[in-house]
Amino acid sequence: MSGGPQRLERTRKKMSFEPGLVHTPLTPFAADGRIDFERYGTLLDFHLRNGADALAVPMHAGESVSLPDEEKRALIRFVVARAGSRAPVIAHVSDAGTGIAAALARFAQEAGAAAIVTTTPYYWTPPPAMAVEHFAQIGAAVTIPLFVFNAPGEMAGSKINAAGALKLVERLPNFAGLVDDSLDWQFMIELLTDVAPVRPDFTLLAGSELLVSAAAIGAGGLFSALAVIAPKLVRRLFDLCRAQKLFEARTLQEDAGALRQILKPGGVASLKAAARIMGRDCGTPRAPLLALDGAAEKQLAVQLGALPALAEEPRGW
């Protein structure tokens, strides 16, 4: 790795922020299918007024896999300019090709992103050794913190294991943490047991709002897609878990779990429909995803209206 001690020192200085509660915004599209940047700016302001410690863009909830490279770059540049002075921006740089992802990571750093996050390469379902090399090359392309997103449920079973994470720690001074959406508690325990002694500031973040168990293991952060619907609920849940008030957090966890189960079958389409129901219209998903039909959206509105936890949530922007 080029740069030696000077690069290591620069990297350490850039790894000084804790992600905390990370909101993962939707990507609003106009009627013609283009990104609606005016509405996107309004959405970012909403997240920052309603509990976001950081923003991660564009994650899968933001339809990243439907955005060509030039749109991803435009989006990252816009978010840094609009929100980067108020909260750290974590740029999502996942792609099928290692070189493509590394190039986007370099762009994100030059644009002012505070960190990058990436998952295993799309389509290839790599074995552990290939995944480690993929992450290592992306992380080596920048000096800002790298977070790895472990989501085997979304990535056809492709995942990183604790041994791979340890190899990344040994190779990358900027490997700052792992966002876990596997719900594999044994993996999380093994990860922190093996990695924390080598890198004490390594951060485990939960990849979904099922936070209580992850917090008991040692998760210090959360990536939340539900924050666009219920930011107060997510903030209270996160604060209680961060304070290790886990028994008090259980009721909120049940509320978040109920909301998650309602939205999960429809994925992004349900998220966008729910946002519209809450008065925050972010348009419809981009093809090949299909929007909920009228009957399904009415049913969703009934289900959301029956959740007492949403009564205190903001309506509109």
N, C-alpha and C positions, 0 to 999 in steps of 0.2 A: 504494500500500500504506500503510495507516494505521500510525501509531506512529513513523515516521521513525527517527532515530538511536537512540532508546531501545529500540524494538522490535528493531532490528538487534543492539544490544548484548545484550539478553536472549537472542536467538536464538543468538548466538555462545557464550554461557555454557552453553546447553543442548546444544550440539553437541560437548561435550568428551569423550564416550566413544567408544572404538573398538569396533565390534561383535564383532570376532574370530570365534570359532567359535560360530555361532548354531544351536542345535537347534530343530527345528520339530516339536513334539510332535503325536502323534495325539490325537484327541478320543474318550475312552472313553464308550460308551453303555451304559446298563443294558438289561435284557431288555425293558422297556416302551418303549425308544427315547429316553428322556430322557438328558441328559448326566449321567454318573455322577461327580459332583464329588468324592466321597470317593476314588475310584480316580484321578481326575485329579490330585488333590493328591499322591497317592503317586507318580504318573508324573512330575510336576514335580520332586519330591524326587530321584527317580532320575536325571533329566537333570542336575540341579545337582550331584549327587555324582559324576557320570561325565563331566565335562569341558566342560559348556556354559559359555561365556562370557556368553551372552545367550540369550533365548528369543523366538521369533517365533510369535505365536498370533493366530487360528487360520489357518494357511496351508492350501494345498490338500490337503496330507497330513493335515491336521486337519479335512478335510471342510467347509471354510468355506462353500462354495457350497450346502451343505445346512442351514446354520444361519440361521434368521430373525434379524432385527436384534436383537431383545430377547435372544436367546441369545448372540449375539456380544458384546453389552454385558455380560451376566452373566459370560461366560467371561473377558473382558478384566479385569473388576473382580476376579474371583477370582484370576487369575494374578498381578496386581499385588499383591494382598493376601498371597498365599501365597509369592511368589518375588521380588517387586520389591526387597526389601531385600538380597537376595543376588546378584542379577544383573539387568541391564537387561531390560525387557520391550518388545519391538517389536510393536506392534499392527498386524495386517493389516486394512486398511480398504477393500479393493477392492469395487466394486459396479458395476452397470450404469449407475446415475445418478450424475452428478458431485455433485449436492447431497446425495444419500444418503451417499456416501463421505465428503464433507467433514463432514457431521454426525457420522458415526462417528469421524472423526479428532478432532474437537473433544471428543467424549466421552472418547476414549482419553487425550487430554492431561489432561483434568480428573480422570480416574481414576488418573493417575500413571504412564502409559506413558512410557518414555524416548524413544521414536521411533515413527514409523509407517512402514509399507511398503504400496505399492499397485501394481497392475498395470494394464494398459489395460482400459477398461470392458468388462464381459462383453457378449456378443452383438453389439455394434455394429461390431466390427472397424474402428476409426477410422483414417483417414489420419493422417500425422504431425502436421499442424497441429491436428487435433482432439485427438489424444493429448496434445500439449503443453498445450493449454488445460485439458484434464481434470486433468492433474497439477498445473498451476499453481494452479487453484482449490482443490484439496485441500491443497496445501502452504501456501497463503495463509491457510487456516482455522486454522492452528496455528503455534506458534513452536518446537516440538520438531523434531528432524531428520526429514526426509522421505527415504526410500529408494524408488526405483522398481525394480520387478521386471520384467525383460525376459525374457519366456518365449513367444516366437512359436510354439513347438511346441504349447503348451497353449492359446494364444489365437488359433487359426485364422490364424496368420501376422501378427497385429497386433503391432507392435513400436515401439520408440523408436529413432531413429538418433542419430548423434553431433551433428548440427546441432540436433536437438530438445533434446538434453541441454544443449548450450551455451545455448540460449534459456532453459531452465529455470534455469541458473546465473545468468543475467543478471536474471531476474525474482524468484528466490527465494533469500534469504540462508540458508534452512534446507534447501536441496536438498543433502543430505550425501553421496549416493552412489547407485550403481546395482548391483543384484544381477542378474547375467547368467546365464541358462540357455539361451542361444541356441547356445552352443559356436561362435560366430562370432568366430574369433580376430582377423580383420581389423577387425571392428567394435570389439573391445575395445582394440586398438592405436590406432585412430582416436579413440576416446572419450578415452583418457588423453592422447593427443597434443594434442587440442583443448581439453580441459577443465582438465587439471591446471595449466597456466600461469595460468589465470584463477582457479581455486580450488584452491590447493595441498593442502588437507586433504580433497579429494574422494576417496571410497573406492570402489574396485571390489571387489565380492564375487562369488565363484562361486556359482551357483544350484544346483549339484550337486557330488557328490564327485569329479567328474572335474577335479581341482584343479591338477595339475602344470603343464599348459600355461597355465592362467589365472594361476597364481602367477608363471610366467616372464614373463608380460606385465606383471604388477604388481598382481594381485589381493591384497588384504590381509585378506580375510575369506571366510567360507563359510556358506551356509545348508544345513544337513544334515537330511534326513529319515531317512537310514539310521542316525543316531545312536541311535535307539531299539533297533536290532538289534545294532549293533557300535560302541559308543561308544569303546572303546579304540583300535580300528583308525582311526576317524575322527579321534580326537585326535592320534594319532601322525602320521598323514598330514598333518594341518593344521600341527602343530608343525615338521615337517621342511620343509614348503613355506614356512612363514613365515620359517624360517631360511635359505631359498634352498638347501637341501640337496636339490636336485631329483632328482639321480641316485639318492640313497638312498631317495627317496620313491617311485620308480617301481614297486618291488615291492608296496608298500602300495597304490599306485594300481591296480595290476592286481587285487589282492584286492578292493578296493572296487568296481572295475568288474565283476568276476565276480559279486559279491553284487547289484549293481545290475541286471545282466542277468537274474538269476534272478527278481527281484521285479518288474521293469518290466512284464511282460505283464499281471499282475493288479492293478497299481496299488495303491490303498489297501487293497483286499481282501487282497493278498499281504502288505503291510506289517503289517496287523493279525493275519493268520495267523502270520506269522513272529514277531511279538512274543509271541504266545501260545505258540508252540513254544519260545521262549527263556524262558518262565516269567513273562511280563508280559502277562497277558490284558487287552486293552483293548476287549473286546466285538467286535461285528460292525459292518460299515459301515451307515450309514443309507441307506434307499431314496432314489434308485433303484439305488444300488450293491448288488451281490449279494456275499455272503460266498463264499469258496471252498467247494466241496463237500468231503465227507470224503475222497474219493480224491485230489483235487487237493491238499488240505492234507497228506495223508500223503506224496505225492510231493515237496511242498515241504520237508517235514521231512527226507527222504532227501537232497535237494539241499543243504540247509543243513548237514547232518551231514557231507557230503563236502568241505566247505570248511575246510581247516586253519586259516585265519585266524580262525575263530569259536571255536577251542578255548579261547582265553584270555578270551573275553568273559563278562561276568557272566550268571548264570542266576537268574531270579527278580528280585525287587525289591531 
